[in-house]
Amino acid sequence: MPNCTVTLTNKLGLHARAAMKLSELALRFSSKIMINYNDASVNAKSILNIMVLGATVGQSLEIVAEGSDEDEALKAMSSLIEQRFGETE
């Protein structure tokens, strides 16, 4: 199953708004999407699960997707993170 690793560059890391944007984006895809951070693996379609990770700026996340649109999902998820969730800082 495809995966990618991305580094959080936004100032606040996976705060509520960033977690919401990630989960809303993940919900657009039929593929199963997981986010791995340290020893935790969570469903990317759940805002609460993402927030529990507590990942901060400079930390790397692994995104894993499995399903019919897995490549598109990985590309979209990594792009959102690389664009700092649309935040200016």
Long-range contacts (C-beta under 8 A, 24 or more apart in sequence): 1-64, 1-65, 1-66, 1-70, 2-64, 2-65, 2-66, 2-70, 2-71, 2-74, 3-62, 3-63, 3-64, 3-65, 3-74, 4-62, 4-63, 4-74, 4-77, 4-78, 5-60, 5-61, 5-62, 5-63, 6-60, 6-61, 6-63, 6-77, 6-78, 6-81, 6-82, 7-58, 7-59, 7-60, 7-61, 7-81, 8-55, 8-56, 8-57, 8-58, 8-59, 8-60, 8-61, 8-81, 9-57, 9-58, 9-81, 9-82, 9-84, 10-57, 10-84, 10-85, 10-87, 10-89, 11-57, 11-87, 11-89, 12-57, 12-87, 13-54, 13-55, 13-56, 13-57, 13-59, 14-50, 14-51, 14-53, 14-54, 14-55, 14-56, 15-51, 16-47, 16-51, 17-85, 18-85, 18-87, 19-47, 19-50, 19-51, 20-47, 21-80, 21-85, 21-86, 22-47, 22-50, 22-77, 22-80, 22-81, 22-85, 23-47, 23-50, 25-76, 25-77, 25-80, 26-73, 26-77, 28-76, 29-65, 29-67, 29-69, 29-72, 29-73, 29-76, 30-67, 30-68, 30-69, 31-65, 31-66, 31-67, 31-68, 31-69, 31-70, 31-73, 32-65, 32-66, 32-67, 33-63, 33-64, 33-65, 33-73, 33-77, 34-63, 34-64, 34-65, 35-61, 35-62, 35-63, 35-64, 36-61, 36-62, 36-63, 36-64, 37-61, 37-62, 44-77
